[in-house]
Amino acid sequence: MHEIIKKGRDFRIIPENFESATIFELKNADDNNLEIELTKATPQELEDYKAGIKVEIFGSGGEGLIFFESTIKEQNGSRLLVEMPKHCKNIQRREYSRVRFIGEFDIEGQNDNVVSIEDISAGGMKLITKQPLEAAQDYKIKITLINNLTIECLLHPIRIEEMQTQQGTVYAISGCYKDIASIDRVALVQYSFKVLMETENRENER
């Protein structure tokens, strides 16, 4: 397990207080513990990383995305000793996996035009509309996830496809986010991981 984690990069850690999510450097890893340093955390954020706090950790691995849950064993300033997890998820998907959307979605001036949200990822989303959106225009959107986290950014259409349905002509709009805060991107990555794991667990139970 620790060899998989040692090969990872671009790690982020998310405590119970999601707003204190941050990056870290992996200092050491063995069969029992991870030694990490929160290089960017503020003194206020470090208050959310006390011993006993449960955390979620994810990063990029050679075979995909690495994700696991663990518990902080010790804290010494910005240095943490984290319990080595028994298992981690190594999701062999594209950088931002697309998953089903559960939540609320608003797009400025276009809510009556939106039929449905097909899928969502940390990089963009696909929606179905009654009328096409303008490819040269950015649209202000607000996404409210199932954990009540609200994300506000711009959606830039990159592909517009006309589709025929029993209800008539609709348009599949694939777009990417612009001007999205890093913490909001983390929220979407976390949401995608949770949906992927729930789907995987249901399939394993069959």
N, C-alpha and C positions, 0 to 999 in steps of 0.2 A: 504493500500500500504506500509506504513512505517514498518508494522509488518513483511511483507514478506522480506523486505530488512534487517531488524534487524536480521533475522534468517540466513542471508547469510554469506558467508565466502570467503576467498581468493579473495578479490576484486582487480580489476585493473581498472585504469582510463586512457582514451586515449583522449588527447586534439587534436586540429586541426593540430598541428605539431606532427605527429605520433611518431617521434623519442623520444619524451619526455614522452611516456607512462610509467606508474609506478604503484606500489602497493600502497594501503592506508589502514589506520585503520579507521573504522567507530566509531565516538565518540558519536553521538547522531542522532536520526531521529524522526521527528514528521510529522504532516500532511502537513507542508509547506516546510521544509528544511531538508537537510542532513548536518551534521557537520562532516568533515573528516580531517585527517591529512596525508600528503604525507611523510611518514617516511623515504623513501629512495631517494627522489628527490634531485638533486644537485641544487645549486643556479641558474645555467644556465637553468635547466629544469623548475624551478619555474617561470621563466619569461614567460612560455607558459601557465600559469594558472591564468591569470588576470581576473578580473570581466568582464562579458559579453562573455567570451569564451565558445563555445559549446563543450561539452565532451560526450564521450560514456563510460559507466560503465558496467562491467560484473563481475560475481562471481558465486560461487557454492551455490545452495540452496538445501533444503531438498528434493525437487521434481525435481531437474534438474539444468539447467543453467539459471541464471538470467541476463537479459540484458535490458538496457534502455539508452535513450539519455536525456541530461539535459543541463543546463546553469549555469555557476559559477556566484553567486550573489556577494560574497565578498571574498577577499584574505587577510590573515594576516600571512605573512611568509609562513610556510608550512601548515597552517590551512586554509581550504576552507569552505565556506558556499555555498552549491549547492541546486538549486531549486528541490523540490520533484517532480518527474515526475507524470503525470496523469496516465500513464500506464507503465507496464514493461512486458517483455517477460519472461515467465517461461517455458523453453523448456525441455520437459521430454524426453530426448534422452540419449544415452550413452555419456560418458565423452567428446569424440571428435566426433561430428556428421560428417558423410561423405556426401559431397555435390558434385554437378557437378563442373568440372574444367573449368574455362574461363581464359585463359592466355597463357603463353609460358613456355615450359619445355625443359630442356636440360639435358642429362645424358652422362657423359664423356665416349667417345668411343662406345656409343650404340645408337646414334640418328637414324641411318639407321635401327636399329632393332626394334624401338618402333613403334607400329601401332596406339595406342591411349591411352589416360588417361581416365580410367573409372570413378574414383572419387578421392577426396582428403579430408583430414581432418588435424587437427592440430597435429595428432599423426602419420600419415602415408598416403600412397596412394596406389591405385591399377592401374596398367597399363597392357596393352596387348602388347606382343612382338612376333616377328617372331621366335626367338630362345630363349630358357630358359636362365635366368640369373643364376649365381652361388650362391647357398645359403650360402656358406662360405665366400663370398666376399662382401665388402661394395663398393657402387658406388657413386661417386661424382656427385651431381645434382645441378641444378640451376632452381628455380621456379620464374617466373615473373608474378605477379598477375595483375588484371585489373587496379589497382590503381598505377601501375608501381613500386610497391615495389618488390625488388629482394631478394630472400632467397637462401642461399647457405649452404648445409650441406651434409651428407652422407645418402644414402638409403640402408637399410639392408633388403634383401628379407627374409620373414618369411614363405611364402607359395607360392608354384609354382604348378599351375594346367594346365594340357594339355587340350585343347579344340579343337573340330572339327567345322569348319565353311565352308561356300560355297567356300571360298578362300583357304581352306586347314587348316593345323594344326597351331594353335597359342597357346600362353601361357599366362595365367592370373597370374600376379605377384603381390602379396600383400606384402608390405614392410613397415617398420617403420623407422623413422628418427633417426639418430645418430649425435652427435656433432652439434646440432642445438642451436642457440643462443636464449635466453629467449625472446628477442624482436621480433625475427622471428616467434616464436611460437605464440606470441600475435597477430602478423599480420595474421596468418592462422586462429586463433580463430575468429578474427574480420571478416575476409573474409567469414568464414563458417556461422556466424550469419547473415551477410547481405544476403547471398544466401538463407538461410532458411526463412528469413523474406520476401524476394521477392517472394518466392514460396508460402508462406502462404497467402500473400496479393493477389496473382493471384487466388488462390483457393477460397478465400473469395469473390472475385468479380464475380465468376461464378454464 
